[in-house]
Amino acid sequence: MDSEPLAAQPASPTMRRRQALFDAERAYAAGELGAPDERWGLCLSGGGIRSATFSLGVIQAIARAPARSNAAPQDEEDPAGQPDASPLRHADTLFARFDYLSTVSGGGYVGSFVSSMFVPGRLSPMPRDAASPSPVEREAAADLAIAALSQDPPGRIFSGANEQQRDAVGFPLAWLRDNGRYLSPTGAGDMAYAGALDLRNWLAIHYVVGTVLVVLFSLLALLRALLPPDWGLDALPEPGSVIWPSPLLWIALLPLALGGVPLGLAFWFTYPSRSTTPRALNWAVAWVCVLDVLFVALLIADGADASWQWHPRMGLLLFGVVALSASLVWFALLRQSCDKANQVASMRVLATRWLLGSLQCMLVLLALGLVETVGQSLYLVSLAPHAALSVWSASSLAAILAWIAKALMKRTSPAQMPGWLKHVPMTTLGGLVGVLIFALLACAWSYFVTWVVWDGQWPVEAGRSVWLRAIICAMALMLAWVTGQFPGFINLSSLQSFYSARLTRAYLGASNGKRVAAIDAQDPKLSAAEPAPGDDLQLADFYSTDAGAARTLAPFHIINTTLNKTVDPSQQLVQRDRKGQSFAVSPIGFLVDGRFNGFRYAEGQPEICKTLSVGGWVGISGAAASTGIGRNTSLGLSLLLGASNVRLGSWWESQADGPQASESPVRRAFRTQSYLFDEFTAKFHGLARRWQYLTDGGHFENLGLYELLRPERRLQFAIAVDAGADPDYQFGDLANLIRLVRIDFRVEVEVLRETFPPALARVFGTPEDFRSAGQGAAPGPVTQCAVLLKVDYPDRADCAWVVLIKPRVLSDAAADVREYALTHPSFPQQSTGDQFFDEAQWESYRKLGLSNAEAVLEPHVRSALQSLTGVDLAGI
């Protein structure tokens, strides 16, 4: 080693490049162009633990690869015939050449683990100046991280006095492998814990929704008691009857009589007159309506007797008179509300919109009437002897349907659905099941209100009590209001906190040096299923920013999520197909569609932001199953997932720059229920509302390349892992990326199809090569595991290059990997729903990623790739 003290040595080239990168990103955040230096990127795709484990093998290969062509590999023997036991330092590895680390979903699991290892003092706690680590501390942390990543095979964790496993180098990868079942690390007992949590949250969700239903049903009961009995709106059931119809079934006709039909007529009344103003009433249509009413009146007169008692035709006459009168009123209101510059067209549009509103009102009243009818009828049935089980039939059936829905949600494609369900659209099926679950639970709440009002007795005239109903209504309203003032319930009732906690323990816990010491101490306080102190990191510690200065040698880590947006306040439909926007967490701040929008957590972050740690953001980035799923969001699936409480997404308060829609008094009074309603009905307003709904980054772009291909980032070369579920090798994630960057950045991504030199042809192929091999083509050695992408920018003379590595079992794969592939035909494209990896499965994916990446990084392949692309792959 150089005799000069380390503290006196100048900053290394990697340190200077890291600082230049931070400066460029800060300039980008300020709206200025970054430095023109060309950057390298490493992208880890979504795909759950499958992608995380395969990506770990790829990272290991990069960490073990020397940066310079003349650097000796780790297993090279010295002239004396002894292997070189000294590991490569961080500065001598290819990993040091990468500037960006962009992760999505499962890639974020292992990406956060890798980045956290570079935090000084993280792997091996030591006294240090946490606010400003010295270059020596940064170099030492980076060297320790590379040494840990280079472990192959990973060791085992032993309790007791095993010195090797108490070493910070051997612990991290061993911990990852032992936590392949990260969702249930302790087995059945932990599954029971998760089941109890899920049941509690499911009941809590429907309790909060039920408070609103109780208000509605109790208010209806109060109104019926206040109205005169002669109106027949509170008719009691006959003794022995089992059907008790709700008066809402008849009240639902009012919107039709006062709104639907009159607005339909008002549309035809609207026409342009010969003069410019005012617009006149279409008297021809009006006279037709009057004649129709007179015709009905003549029919009544013809069939009426001398006493003029009620005749069924009189109802039709009354309906016609009311509808005609209401149409004239609506016509006047339309003239007052329309756009005067384009009066006729505006009146007709308004008439159609108001017509839709009246029909929707009628449908809502009908739905509530049916629910109340079923609830009241259940109450009558429950009064019969030995009918106690019928009381809980609705809620029990809803719980069973929710459990079945959760099981079906584990299926990742229609082909995996059983039997005839393969041919039923999931949006249709999901919507029907979701509506049925909500309807059954609403019937249970209607039964509850009926039971409270009538005190478990048969409804009789003497039991009508206005005061009792008023007290019930007031108590229900107060309960709903109190519940609505606790919006934090929305996230607490989801599965996000549970999911993030397990990811934090399994992946960030692997780099927690305190756990290494706890193995020897056998600390009984460390739970096997929950994060330990020191596992999680706050963003400021994770990114190690100090006044914008880079304080670690880790790549610039970007965590990609999706900001769901299905409602555009400007009605421009800019997100109608995507139904979401790119939302990225970076060391500089938070970006939406590449704009920082004032999100700078280091400069006065919002209060709710402070509760989101690295583990929380990684959990959001991996929230694949939720009520908002980007471009695949639909009302049907949102209803189903919301009713079953399959909710991994998270509401986040951005306090973004720009106008936001003001909340109505009703939304402010019942904020919790309002946001739940938005979530269940797939109404996501993006930045136009105070809270935004964030989910899996793969709902927008699953490779993690989208953010890096922004022209401002000056990407030169990238290695991307494509480990999303792709059993037929259709390369759907790549196709989605190509479309997105072409539309948004005018950047063309081309799959290189020219004849490769022999050194590259053995490793690189085209998507067609992958598909043909998978269809049982002529037998031969399988050697291709990557495709080469050429990225052309409109304002750059040069281009960028991307090596896309795809999981594939090669002919020269290790014997245990090939055996696992033979016994598990879906390997290495097993379902993303499988998040419980045993030792054999975990090791097979890790070893496959390592061998695939090593094939790409062989010296002769790197040399040929450099000759083809012009990218300096031989040195820093």
Secondary structure, 3 states (H helix, E strand, C coil): CCCCCHHHCCCCHHHHHHHHHHHHHHHHHCCCCCCCCCEEEEEECCCHHHHHHHHHHHHHHHHHCECCCCCCCCCCECCCCCECCCCCCHHHEHHHHCCEEEEECHHHHHHHHHHHHCCCCCCCCCCCCCCCCCHHHHHHHHHHHHHHHCCCCCCCCCCCCCCCCCCCCCHHHHHHHHCCCCCCCCCHHHHHHHHHHHHHHHHHHHHHHHHHHHHHHHHHHHHHHHCCHHHCCCCCCCCCCCCCCCCHHHHCHHHHHHHHHHHHHHHHHECCCCCCCCCCECHHHHHHHHHHHHHHHHHHHHHCCCCCCCCHHHHHHHHHHHHHHHHHHHHHHHHHHCCHHHHHHHHHHHHHHHHHHHHHHHHHHHHHHHHHHHHHHHHHHHCCCCCHHHHCHHHHHHHHHHHHHHHHHCCCCHHHCCHHHHHCCHHHHHHHHHHHHHHHHHHHHHHHHHHHHHCCCCCCHHHCCHHHHHHHHHHHHHHHHHHHCCCCHHHHCCCHHHHHHHHHHHHHHHHCHHHHHHHHHCCCCCCCCCCCCCCCCCHHHHHCEECCEECCCCCEEEEEEEEEECCCCCCCCCCCCCCEEEEEECCCCEEECCECCCCCCCCCCCHHHHCCCHHHHHHHHCCCCCCCCHHHCCHHHHHHHHHCCCCCCEEEECCCCCCCCCCCHHHHHCHHHHHHHHHHCCCCEHHHCCEEEEEEHHHCCCCCCCCCCCHHHCEEEEEEECCCCCCCCCCHHHHHHHHHHHHHHCCEEEECCCCCCHHHHCCECCHHHHHHHHCCCCCCCCCCCEEEEEEECCCCCCEEEEEEECCCCCCCCCHHHHHHHHHCCCCCCCCCCCCCCCHHHHHHHHHHHHHHHHHHCCHHHHHHHHHHHCCCCCCC
